[in-house]
Amino acid sequence: MSTIKVRLKRGFPGKLKTHVRVARSLGLRKVNQVKELKDCPEVRGQIKKIDYLLEIVE
């Protein structure tokens, strides 16, 4: 199965609680942290919801 790497580019202060929960469920805790996630529709939906907080790493 293919994977996708995402990096948290912004911090959580002042963000919606639901967006913070989504980022934490993806395993992202600190700014500039990179996680490799499986590329499936569920994960893509979570990424789309908080796309302003994330960056896709090549």
PDBQT receptor file of N, H, CA, C and O in Angstrom, charges set to zero:
ATOM      1  N   MET A   1       0.835  -1.178   0.000  1.00  0.00    +0.000 N 
ATOM      2  CA  MET A   1       0.000   0.000   0.000  1.00  0.00    +0.000 C 
ATOM      3  C   MET A   1       0.879   1.240   0.000  1.00  0.00    +0.000 C 
ATOM      4  O   MET A   1       1.918   1.264   0.661  1.00  0.00    +0.000 OA
ATOM      5  N   SER A   2       0.479   2.257  -0.726  1.00  0.00    +0.000 N 
ATOM      6  H   SER A   2      -0.365   2.238  -1.262  1.00  0.00    +0.000 HD
ATOM      7  CA  SER A   2       1.281   3.471  -0.806  1.00  0.00    +0.000 C 
ATOM      8  C   SER A   2       1.140   4.300   0.466  1.00  0.00    +0.000 C 
ATOM      9  O   SER A   2       0.192   4.137   1.235  1.00  0.00    +0.000 OA
ATOM     10  N   THR A   3       2.097   5.182   0.665  1.00  0.00    +0.000 N 
ATOM     11  H   THR A   3       2.867   5.314   0.041  1.00  0.00    +0.000 HD
ATOM     12  CA  THR A   3       2.095   6.043   1.843  1.00  0.00    +0.000 C 
ATOM     13  C   THR A   3       2.219   7.496   1.418  1.00  0.00    +0.000 C 
ATOM     14  O   THR A   3       2.570   7.806   0.280  1.00  0.00    +0.000 OA
ATOM     15  N   ILE A   4       1.924   8.369   2.355  1.00  0.00    +0.000 N 
ATOM     16  H   ILE A   4       1.639   8.118   3.280  1.00  0.00    +0.000 HD
ATOM     17  CA  ILE A   4       2.025   9.807   2.125  1.00  0.00    +0.000 C 
ATOM     18  C   ILE A   4       2.689  10.416   3.350  1.00  0.00    +0.000 C 
ATOM     19  O   ILE A   4       2.357  10.057   4.480  1.00  0.00    +0.000 OA
ATOM     20  N   LYS A   5       3.630  11.341   3.135  1.00  0.00    +0.000 N 
ATOM     21  H   LYS A   5       3.900  11.633   2.217  1.00  0.00    +0.000 HD
ATOM     22  CA  LYS A   5       4.316  12.006   4.236  1.00  0.00    +0.000 C 
ATOM     23  C   LYS A   5       3.727  13.400   4.409  1.00  0.00    +0.000 C 
ATOM     24  O   LYS A   5       3.587  14.151   3.444  1.00  0.00    +0.000 OA
ATOM     25  N   VAL A   6       3.384  13.735   5.648  1.00  0.00    +0.000 N 
ATOM     26  H   VAL A   6       3.497  13.124   6.432  1.00  0.00    +0.000 HD
ATOM     27  CA  VAL A   6       2.846  15.050   5.957  1.00  0.00    +0.000 C 
ATOM     28  C   VAL A   6       3.680  15.683   7.065  1.00  0.00    +0.000 C 
ATOM     29  O   VAL A   6       4.219  14.993   7.930  1.00  0.00    +0.000 OA
ATOM     30  N   ARG A   7       3.775  17.013   7.020  1.00  0.00    +0.000 N 
ATOM     31  H   ARG A   7       3.337  17.574   6.317  1.00  0.00    +0.000 HD
ATOM     32  CA  ARG A   7       4.529  17.762   8.026  1.00  0.00    +0.000 C 
ATOM     33  C   ARG A   7       3.620  18.812   8.623  1.00  0.00    +0.000 C 
ATOM     34  O   ARG A   7       2.920  19.514   7.894  1.00  0.00    +0.000 OA
ATOM     35  N   LEU A   8       3.621  18.931   9.941  1.00  0.00    +0.000 N 
ATOM     36  H   LEU A   8       4.191  18.361  10.534  1.00  0.00    +0.000 HD
ATOM     37  CA  LEU A   8       2.855  19.951  10.641  1.00  0.00    +0.000 C 
ATOM     38  C   LEU A   8       3.611  21.263  10.532  1.00  0.00    +0.000 C 
ATOM     39  O   LEU A   8       4.705  21.391  11.082  1.00  0.00    +0.000 OA
ATOM     40  N   LYS A   9       3.050  22.240   9.834  1.00  0.00    +0.000 N 
ATOM     41  H   LYS A   9       2.161  22.136   9.387  1.00  0.00    +0.000 HD
ATOM     42  CA  LYS A   9       3.778  23.484   9.595  1.00  0.00    +0.000 C 
ATOM     43  C   LYS A   9       3.335  24.634  10.494  1.00  0.00    +0.000 C 
ATOM     44  O   LYS A   9       3.989  25.677  10.512  1.00  0.00    +0.000 OA
ATOM     45  N   ARG A  10       2.246  24.472  11.239  1.00  0.00    +0.000 N 
ATOM     46  H   ARG A  10       1.715  23.625  11.224  1.00  0.00    +0.000 HD
ATOM     47  CA  ARG A  10       1.781  25.506  12.158  1.00  0.00    +0.000 C 
ATOM     48  C   ARG A  10       1.424  24.887  13.499  1.00  0.00    +0.000 C 
ATOM     49  O   ARG A  10       1.115  23.698  13.587  1.00  0.00    +0.000 OA
ATOM     50  N   GLY A  11       1.469  25.700  14.530  1.00  0.00    +0.000 N 
ATOM     51  H   GLY A  11       1.719  26.665  14.458  1.00  0.00    +0.000 HD
ATOM     52  CA  GLY A  11       1.125  25.229  15.862  1.00  0.00    +0.000 C 
ATOM     53  C   GLY A  11      -0.372  25.257  16.107  1.00  0.00    +0.000 C 
ATOM     54  O   GLY A  11      -1.141  25.686  15.247  1.00  0.00    +0.000 OA
ATOM     55  N   PHE A  12      -0.788  24.797  17.285  1.00  0.00    +0.000 N 
ATOM     56  H   PHE A  12      -0.163  24.448  17.983  1.00  0.00    +0.000 HD
ATOM     57  CA  PHE A  12      -2.198  24.647  17.607  1.00  0.00    +0.000 C 
ATOM     58  C   PHE A  12      -2.856  25.835  18.316  1.00  0.00    +0.000 C 
ATOM     59  O   PHE A  12      -4.084  25.921  18.283  1.00  0.00    +0.000 OA
ATOM     60  N   PRO A  13      -2.135  26.745  18.945  1.00  0.00    +0.000 N 
ATOM     61  CA  PRO A  13      -2.833  27.811  19.670  1.00  0.00    +0.000 C 
ATOM     62  C   PRO A  13      -3.758  28.623  18.764  1.00  0.00    +0.000 C 
ATOM     63  O   PRO A  13      -3.373  29.070  17.684  1.00  0.00    +0.000 OA
ATOM     64  N   GLY A  14      -4.978  28.795  19.239  1.00  0.00    +0.000 N 
ATOM     65  H   GLY A  14      -5.291  28.431  20.116  1.00  0.00    +0.000 HD
ATOM     66  CA  GLY A  14      -5.960  29.579  18.508  1.00  0.00    +0.000 C 
ATOM     67  C   GLY A  14      -6.715  28.809  17.441  1.00  0.00    +0.000 C 
ATOM     68  O   GLY A  14      -7.557  29.388  16.754  1.00  0.00    +0.000 OA
ATOM     69  N   LYS A  15      -6.445  27.537  17.282  1.00  0.00    +0.000 N 
ATOM     70  H   LYS A  15      -5.762  27.067  17.840  1.00  0.00    +0.000 HD
ATOM     71  CA  LYS A  15      -7.107  26.721  16.259  1.00  0.00    +0.000 C 
ATOM     72  C   LYS A  15      -8.341  26.044  16.865  1.00  0.00    +0.000 C 
ATOM     73  O   LYS A  15      -8.448  25.917  18.085  1.00  0.00    +0.000 OA
ATOM     74  N   LEU A  16      -9.263  25.614  16.014  1.00  0.00    +0.000 N 
ATOM     75  H   LEU A  16      -9.177  25.717  15.023  1.00  0.00    +0.000 HD
ATOM     76  CA  LEU A  16     -10.456  24.909  16.477  1.00  0.00    +0.000 C 
ATOM     77  C   LEU A  16     -10.074  23.596  17.155  1.00  0.00    +0.000 C 
ATOM     78  O   LEU A  16      -9.141  22.913  16.731  1.00  0.00    +0.000 OA
ATOM     79  N   LYS A  17     -10.804  23.256  18.209  1.00  0.00    +0.000 N 
ATOM     80  H   LYS A  17     -11.561  23.810  18.553  1.00  0.00    +0.000 HD
ATOM     81  CA  LYS A  17     -10.497  22.030  18.944  1.00  0.00    +0.000 C 
ATOM     82  C   LYS A  17     -10.627  20.796  18.053  1.00  0.00    +0.000 C 
ATOM     83  O   LYS A  17      -9.855  19.847  18.186  1.00  0.00    +0.000 OA
ATOM     84  N   THR A  18     -11.600  20.811  17.150  1.00  0.00    +0.000 N 
ATOM     85  H   THR A  18     -12.228  21.583  17.042  1.00  0.00    +0.000 HD
ATOM     86  CA  THR A  18     -11.777  19.650  16.270  1.00  0.00    +0.000 C 
ATOM     87  C   THR A  18     -10.587  19.486  15.339  1.00  0.00    +0.000 C 
ATOM     88  O   THR A  18     -10.202  18.359  15.029  1.00  0.00    +0.000 OA
ATOM     89  N   HIS A  19      -9.995  20.593  14.886  1.00  0.00    +0.000 N 
ATOM     90  H   HIS A  19     -10.308  21.508  15.139  1.00  0.00    +0.000 HD
ATOM     91  CA  HIS A  19      -8.837  20.523  14.005  1.00  0.00    +0.000 C 
ATOM     92  C   HIS A  19      -7.614  20.025  14.769  1.00  0.00    +0.000 C 
ATOM     93  O   HIS A  19      -6.799  19.280  14.225  1.00  0.00    +0.000 OA
ATOM     94  N   VAL A  20      -7.489  20.431  16.010  1.00  0.00    +0.000 N 
ATOM     95  H   VAL A  20      -8.151  21.036  16.452  1.00  0.00    +0.000 HD
ATOM     96  CA  VAL A  20      -6.374  19.959  16.838  1.00  0.00    +0.000 C 
ATOM     97  C   VAL A  20      -6.508  18.455  17.067  1.00  0.00    +0.000 C 
ATOM     98  O   VAL A  20      -5.514  17.730  17.025  1.00  0.00    +0.000 OA
ATOM     99  N   ARG A  21      -7.734  17.983  17.309  1.00  0.00    +0.000 N 
ATOM    100  H   ARG A  21      -8.541  18.572  17.343  1.00  0.00    +0.000 HD
ATOM    101  CA  ARG A  21      -7.967  16.558  17.522  1.00  0.00    +0.000 C 
ATOM    102  C   ARG A  21      -7.638  15.741  16.281  1.00  0.00    +0.000 C 
ATOM    103  O   ARG A  21      -7.088  14.644  16.381  1.00  0.00    +0.000 OA
ATOM    104  N   VAL A  22      -7.974  16.276  15.112  1.00  0.00    +0.000 N 
ATOM    105  H   VAL A  22      -8.421  17.167  15.031  1.00  0.00    +0.000 HD
ATOM    106  CA  VAL A  22      -7.664  15.575  13.865  1.00  0.00    +0.000 C 
ATOM    107  C   VAL A  22      -6.152  15.456  13.692  1.00  0.00    +0.000 C 
ATOM    108  O   VAL A  22      -5.648  14.388  13.346  1.00  0.00    +0.000 OA
ATOM    109  N   ALA A  23      -5.426  16.549  13.933  1.00  0.00    +0.000 N 
ATOM    110  H   ALA A  23      -5.835  17.417  14.214  1.00  0.00    +0.000 HD
ATOM    111  CA  ALA A  23      -3.968  16.520  13.791  1.00  0.00    +0.000 C 
ATOM    112  C   ALA A  23      -3.343  15.530  14.769  1.00  0.00    +0.000 C 
ATOM    113  O   ALA A  23      -2.423  14.796  14.408  1.00  0.00    +0.000 OA
ATOM    114  N   ARG A  24      -3.829  15.509  15.987  1.00  0.00    +0.000 N 
ATOM    115  H   ARG A  24      -4.576  16.106  16.280  1.00  0.00    +0.000 HD
ATOM    116  CA  ARG A  24      -3.299  14.571  16.975  1.00  0.00    +0.000 C 
ATOM    117  C   ARG A  24      -3.637  13.131  16.619  1.00  0.00    +0.000 C 
ATOM    118  O   ARG A  24      -2.851  12.225  16.897  1.00  0.00    +0.000 OA
ATOM    119  N   SER A  25      -4.797  12.909  16.009  1.00  0.00    +0.000 N 
ATOM    120  H   SER A  25      -5.436  13.645  15.783  1.00  0.00    +0.000 HD
ATOM    121  CA  SER A  25      -5.148  11.548  15.610  1.00  0.00    +0.000 C 
ATOM    122  C   SER A  25      -4.264  11.047  14.464  1.00  0.00    +0.000 C 
ATOM    123  O   SER A  25      -4.077   9.842  14.294  1.00  0.00    +0.000 OA
ATOM    124  N   LEU A  26      -3.728  11.980  13.686  1.00  0.00    +0.000 N 
ATOM    125  H   LEU A  26      -3.880  12.959  13.824  1.00  0.00    +0.000 HD
ATOM    126  CA  LEU A  26      -2.775  11.624  12.636  1.00  0.00    +0.000 C 
ATOM    127  C   LEU A  26      -1.384  11.371  13.208  1.00  0.00    +0.000 C 
ATOM    128  O   LEU A  26      -0.492  10.909  12.496  1.00  0.00    +0.000 OA
ATOM    129  N   GLY A  27      -1.196  11.673  14.497  1.00  0.00    +0.000 N 
ATOM    130  H   GLY A  27      -1.921  12.048  15.075  1.00  0.00    +0.000 HD
ATOM    131  CA  GLY A  27       0.091  11.433  15.140  1.00  0.00    +0.000 C 
ATOM    132  C   GLY A  27       1.000  12.641  15.151  1.00  0.00    +0.000 C 
ATOM    133  O   GLY A  27       2.188  12.523  15.453  1.00  0.00    +0.000 OA
ATOM    134  N   LEU A  28       0.454  13.810  14.821  1.00  0.00    +0.000 N 
ATOM    135  H   LEU A  28      -0.511  13.906  14.575  1.00  0.00    +0.000 HD
ATOM    136  CA  LEU A  28       1.256  15.028  14.765  1.00  0.00    +0.000 C 
ATOM    137  C   LEU A  28       1.104  15.804  16.066  1.00  0.00    +0.000 C 
ATOM    138  O   LEU A  28      -0.008  16.163  16.455  1.00  0.00    +0.000 OA
ATOM    139  N   ARG A  29       2.209  16.057  16.729  1.00  0.00    +0.000 N 
ATOM    140  H   ARG A  29       3.111  15.766  16.414  1.00  0.00    +0.000 HD
ATOM    141  CA  ARG A  29       2.193  16.734  18.026  1.00  0.00    +0.000 C 
ATOM    142  C   ARG A  29       2.973  18.048  18.007  1.00  0.00    +0.000 C 
ATOM    143  O   ARG A  29       2.550  19.029  18.619  1.00  0.00    +0.000 OA
ATOM    144  N   LYS A  30       4.108  18.071  17.309  1.00  0.00    +0.000 N 
ATOM    145  H   LYS A  30       4.451  17.274  16.813  1.00  0.00    +0.000 HD
ATOM    146  CA  LYS A  30       4.992  19.237  17.331  1.00  0.00    +0.000 C 
ATOM    147  C   LYS A  30       5.137  19.833  15.936  1.00  0.00    +0.000 C 
ATOM    148  O   LYS A  30       4.971  19.137  14.933  1.00  0.00    +0.000 OA
ATOM    149  N   VAL A  31       5.442  21.102  15.880  1.00  0.00    +0.000 N 
ATOM    150  H   VAL A  31       5.576  21.667  16.695  1.00  0.00    +0.000 HD
ATOM    151  CA  VAL A  31       5.665  21.788  14.615  1.00  0.00    +0.000 C 
ATOM    152  C   VAL A  31       6.894  21.180  13.933  1.00  0.00    +0.000 C 
ATOM    153  O   VAL A  31       7.883  20.861  14.594  1.00  0.00    +0.000 OA
ATOM    154  N   ASN A  32       6.824  21.023  12.629  1.00  0.00    +0.000 N 
ATOM    155  H   ASN A  32       6.021  21.282  12.093  1.00  0.00    +0.000 HD
ATOM    156  CA  ASN A  32       7.864  20.434  11.780  1.00  0.00    +0.000 C 
ATOM    157  C   ASN A  32       8.002  18.922  11.956  1.00  0.00    +0.000 C 
ATOM    158  O   ASN A  32       8.942  18.329  11.427  1.00  0.00    +0.000 OA
ATOM    159  N   GLN A  33       7.099  18.299  12.676  1.00  0.00    +0.000 N 
ATOM    160  H   GLN A  33       6.336  18.781  13.106  1.00  0.00    +0.000 HD
ATOM    161  CA  GLN A  33       7.122  16.846  12.810  1.00  0.00    +0.000 C 
ATOM    162  C   GLN A  33       6.589  16.226  11.525  1.00  0.00    +0.000 C 
ATOM    163  O   GLN A  33       5.589  16.692  10.978  1.00  0.00    +0.000 OA
ATOM    164  N   VAL A  34       7.244  15.188  11.045  1.00  0.00    +0.000 N 
ATOM    165  H   VAL A  34       8.056  14.810  11.490  1.00  0.00    +0.000 HD
ATOM    166  CA  VAL A  34       6.852  14.511   9.814  1.00  0.00    +0.000 C 
ATOM    167  C   VAL A  34       6.368  13.109  10.165  1.00  0.00    +0.000 C 
ATOM    168  O   VAL A  34       7.003  12.395  10.940  1.00  0.00    +0.000 OA
ATOM    169  N   LYS A  35       5.230  12.727   9.580  1.00  0.00    +0.000 N 
ATOM    170  H   LYS A  35       4.714  13.308   8.950  1.00  0.00    +0.000 HD
ATOM    171  CA  LYS A  35       4.686  11.386   9.770  1.00  0.00    +0.000 C 
ATOM    172  C   LYS A  35       4.415  10.767   8.411  1.00  0.00    +0.000 C 
ATOM    173  O   LYS A  35       4.002  11.449   7.473  1.00  0.00    +0.000 OA
ATOM    174  N   GLU A  36       4.650   9.480   8.316  1.00  0.00    +0.000 N 
ATOM    175  H   GLU A  36       4.985   8.926   9.077  1.00  0.00    +0.000 HD
ATOM    176  CA  GLU A  36       4.350   8.735   7.104  1.00  0.00    +0.000 C 
ATOM    177  C   GLU A  36       3.074   7.939   7.362  1.00  0.00    +0.000 C 
ATOM    178  O   GLU A  36       3.048   7.055   8.219  1.00  0.00    +0.000 OA
ATOM    179  N   LEU A  37       2.019   8.256   6.617  1.00  0.00    +0.000 N 
ATOM    180  H   LEU A  37       2.040   8.974   5.921  1.00  0.00    +0.000 HD
ATOM    181  CA  LEU A  37       0.703   7.663   6.816  1.00  0.00    +0.000 C 
ATOM    182  C   LEU A  37       0.298   6.868   5.595  1.00  0.00    +0.000 C 
ATOM    183  O   LEU A  37       0.775   7.132   4.491  1.00  0.00    +0.000 OA
ATOM    184  N   LYS A  38      -0.581   5.891   5.784  1.00  0.00    +0.000 N 
ATOM    185  H   LYS A  38      -0.968   5.676   6.680  1.00  0.00    +0.000 HD
ATOM    186  CA  LYS A  38      -1.068   5.136   4.630  1.00  0.00    +0.000 C 
ATOM    187  C   LYS A  38      -1.997   6.026   3.808  1.00  0.00    +0.000 C 
ATOM    188  O   LYS A  38      -2.740   6.844   4.349  1.00  0.00    +0.000 OA
ATOM    189  N   ASP A  39      -1.939   5.854   2.526  1.00  0.00    +0.000 N 
ATOM    190  H   ASP A  39      -1.335   5.189   2.086  1.00  0.00    +0.000 HD
ATOM    191  CA  ASP A  39      -2.706   6.680   1.596  1.00  0.00    +0.000 C 
ATOM    192  C   ASP A  39      -4.055   6.018   1.332  1.00  0.00    +0.000 C 
ATOM    193  O   ASP A  39      -4.192   5.194   0.427  1.00  0.00    +0.000 OA
ATOM    194  N   CYS A  40      -5.052   6.394   2.140  1.00  0.00    +0.000 N 
ATOM    195  H   CYS A  40      -4.941   7.063   2.875  1.00  0.00    +0.000 HD
ATOM    196  CA  CYS A  40      -6.395   5.833   1.988  1.00  0.00    +0.000 C 
ATOM    197  C   CYS A  40      -7.405   6.987   2.069  1.00  0.00    +0.000 C 
ATOM    198  O   CYS A  40      -7.045   8.079   2.509  1.00  0.00    +0.000 OA
ATOM    199  N   PRO A  41      -8.632   6.772   1.664  1.00  0.00    +0.000 N 
ATOM    200  CA  PRO A  41      -9.622   7.854   1.660  1.00  0.00    +0.000 C 
ATOM    201  C   PRO A  41      -9.860   8.486   3.037  1.00  0.00    +0.000 C 
ATOM    202  O   PRO A  41     -10.100   9.690   3.124  1.00  0.00    +0.000 OA
ATOM    203  N   GLU A  42      -9.796   7.704   4.096  1.00  0.00    +0.000 N 
ATOM    204  H   GLU A  42      -9.601   6.726   4.026  1.00  0.00    +0.000 HD
ATOM    205  CA  GLU A  42     -10.021   8.240   5.436  1.00  0.00    +0.000 C 
ATOM    206  C   GLU A  42      -8.940   9.245   5.818  1.00  0.00    +0.000 C 
ATOM    207  O   GLU A  42      -9.237  10.323   6.332  1.00  0.00    +0.000 OA
ATOM    208  N   VAL A  43      -7.699   8.886   5.566  1.00  0.00    +0.000 N 
ATOM    209  H   VAL A  43      -7.458   8.010   5.148  1.00  0.00    +0.000 HD
ATOM    210  CA  VAL A  43      -6.576   9.762   5.888  1.00  0.00    +0.000 C 
ATOM    211  C   VAL A  43      -6.602  10.996   4.981  1.00  0.00    +0.000 C 
ATOM    212  O   VAL A  43      -6.340  12.107   5.442  1.00  0.00    +0.000 OA
ATOM    213  N   ARG A  44      -6.915  10.808   3.703  1.00  0.00    +0.000 N 
ATOM    214  H   ARG A  44      -7.129   9.905   3.329  1.00  0.00    +0.000 HD
ATOM    215  CA  ARG A  44      -7.016  11.942   2.777  1.00  0.00    +0.000 C 
ATOM    216  C   ARG A  44      -8.065  12.946   3.247  1.00  0.00    +0.000 C 
ATOM    217  O   ARG A  44      -7.863  14.154   3.125  1.00  0.00    +0.000 OA
ATOM    218  N   GLY A  45      -9.184  12.455   3.783  1.00  0.00    +0.000 N 
ATOM    219  H   GLY A  45      -9.348  11.473   3.882  1.00  0.00    +0.000 HD
ATOM    220  CA  GLY A  45     -10.234  13.330   4.297  1.00  0.00    +0.000 C 
ATOM    221  C   GLY A  45      -9.768  14.127   5.495  1.00  0.00    +0.000 C 
ATOM    222  O   GLY A  45     -10.084  15.311   5.617  1.00  0.00    +0.000 OA
ATOM    223  N   GLN A  46      -9.015  13.487   6.388  1.00  0.00    +0.000 N 
ATOM    224  H   GLN A  46      -8.759  12.525   6.290  1.00  0.00    +0.000 HD
ATOM    225  CA  GLN A  46      -8.474  14.187   7.551  1.00  0.00    +0.000 C 
ATOM    226  C   GLN A  46      -7.481  15.254   7.119  1.00  0.00    +0.000 C 
ATOM    227  O   GLN A  46      -7.470  16.359   7.662  1.00  0.00    +0.000 OA
ATOM    228  N   ILE A  47      -6.651  14.923   6.144  1.00  0.00    +0.000 N 
ATOM    229  H   ILE A  47      -6.660  14.026   5.703  1.00  0.00    +0.000 HD
ATOM    230  CA  ILE A  47      -5.663  15.879   5.647  1.00  0.00    +0.000 C 
ATOM    231  C   ILE A  47      -6.361  17.074   5.005  1.00  0.00    +0.000 C 
ATOM    232  O   ILE A  47      -5.942  18.215   5.196  1.00  0.00    +0.000 OA
ATOM    233  N   LYS A  48      -7.406  16.819   4.259  1.00  0.00    +0.000 N 
ATOM    234  H   LYS A  48      -7.747  15.892   4.104  1.00  0.00    +0.000 HD
ATOM    235  CA  LYS A  48      -8.143  17.898   3.593  1.00  0.00    +0.000 C 
ATOM    236  C   LYS A  48      -8.791  18.836   4.609  1.00  0.00    +0.000 C 
ATOM    237  O   LYS A  48      -8.871  20.042   4.376  1.00  0.00    +0.000 OA
ATOM    238  N   LYS A  49      -9.253  18.290   5.734  1.00  0.00    +0.000 N 
ATOM    239  H   LYS A  49      -9.187  17.311   5.924  1.00  0.00    +0.000 HD
ATOM    240  CA  LYS A  49      -9.910  19.102   6.752  1.00  0.00    +0.000 C 
ATOM    241  C   LYS A  49      -8.959  20.102   7.385  1.00  0.00    +0.000 C 
ATOM    242  O   LYS A  49      -9.361  21.217   7.717  1.00  0.00    +0.000 OA
ATOM    243  N   ILE A  50      -7.686  19.709   7.558  1.00  0.00    +0.000 N 
ATOM    244  H   ILE A  50      -7.360  18.803   7.288  1.00  0.00    +0.000 HD
ATOM    245  CA  ILE A  50      -6.725  20.599   8.220  1.00  0.00    +0.000 C 
ATOM    246  C   ILE A  50      -5.570  20.936   7.278  1.00  0.00    +0.000 C 
ATOM    247  O   ILE A  50      -4.425  21.043   7.718  1.00  0.00    +0.000 OA
ATOM    248  N   ASP A  51      -5.856  21.102   6.004  1.00  0.00    +0.000 N 
ATOM    249  H   ASP A  51      -6.786  21.016   5.646  1.00  0.00    +0.000 HD
ATOM    250  CA  ASP A  51      -4.792  21.338   5.024  1.00  0.00    +0.000 C 
ATOM    251  C   ASP A  51      -4.014  22.622   5.277  1.00  0.00    +0.000 C 
ATOM    252  O   ASP A  51      -2.867  22.730   4.845  1.00  0.00    +0.000 OA
ATOM    253  N   TYR A  52      -4.605  23.603   5.967  1.00  0.00    +0.000 N 
ATOM    254  H   TYR A  52      -5.537  23.515   6.319  1.00  0.00    +0.000 HD
ATOM    255  CA  TYR A  52      -3.895  24.843   6.272  1.00  0.00    +0.000 C 
ATOM    256  C   TYR A  52      -2.834  24.654   7.355  1.00  0.00    +0.000 C 
ATOM    257  O   TYR A  52      -1.975  25.516   7.538  1.00  0.00    +0.000 OA
ATOM    258  N   LEU A  53      -2.889  23.543   8.067  1.00  0.00    +0.000 N 
ATOM    259  H   LEU A  53      -3.587  22.842   7.919  1.00  0.00    +0.000 HD
ATOM    260  CA  LEU A  53      -1.894  23.238   9.098  1.00  0.00    +0.000 C 
ATOM    261  C   LEU A  53      -0.787  22.324   8.595  1.00  0.00    +0.000 C 
ATOM    262  O   LEU A  53       0.262  22.213   9.229  1.00  0.00    +0.000 OA
ATOM    263  N   LEU A  54      -1.013  21.668   7.456  1.00  0.00    +0.000 N 
ATOM    264  H   LEU A  54      -1.865  21.759   6.941  1.00  0.00    +0.000 HD
ATOM    265  CA  LEU A  54      -0.108  20.626   6.992  1.00  0.00    +0.000 C 
ATOM    266  C   LEU A  54       0.590  20.993   5.689  1.00  0.00    +0.000 C 
ATOM    267  O   LEU A  54       0.188  21.906   4.968  1.00  0.00    +0.000 OA
ATOM    268  N   GLU A  55       1.640  20.249   5.422  1.00  0.00    +0.000 N 
ATOM    269  H   GLU A  55       1.967  19.507   6.007  1.00  0.00    +0.000 HD
ATOM    270  CA  GLU A  55       2.363  20.340   4.153  1.00  0.00    +0.000 C 
ATOM    271  C   GLU A  55       2.682  18.912   3.730  1.00  0.00    +0.000 C 
ATOM    272  O   GLU A  55       3.135  18.102   4.539  1.00  0.00    +0.000 OA
ATOM    273  N   ILE A  56       2.441  18.611   2.457  1.00  0.00    +0.000 N 
ATOM    274  H   ILE A  56       2.073  19.269   1.800  1.00  0.00    +0.000 HD
ATOM    275  CA  ILE A  56       2.766  17.301   1.923  1.00  0.00    +0.000 C 
ATOM    276  C   ILE A  56       4.253  17.290   1.578  1.00  0.00    +0.000 C 
ATOM    277  O   ILE A  56       4.732  18.155   0.844  1.00  0.00    +0.000 OA
ATOM    278  N   VAL A  57       4.982  16.304   2.110  1.00  0.00    +0.000 N 
ATOM    279  H   VAL A  57       4.592  15.601   2.705  1.00  0.00    +0.000 HD
ATOM    280  CA  VAL A  57       6.419  16.190   1.880  1.00  0.00    +0.000 C 
ATOM    281  C   VAL A  57       6.644  15.177   0.770  1.00  0.00    +0.000 C 
ATOM    282  O   VAL A  57       6.066  14.090   0.780  1.00  0.00    +0.000 OA
ATOM    283  N   GLU A  58       7.482  15.541  -0.179  1.00  0.00    +0.000 N 
ATOM    284  H   GLU A  58       7.951  16.424  -0.187  1.00  0.00    +0.000 HD
ATOM    285  CA  GLU A  58       7.779  14.646  -1.321  1.00  0.00    +0.000 C 
ATOM    286  C   GLU A  58       8.682  13.510  -0.887  1.00  0.00    +0.000 C 
ATOM    287  O   GLU A  58       9.040  12.660  -1.703  1.00  0.00    +0.000 OA
TER     288      GLU A  58
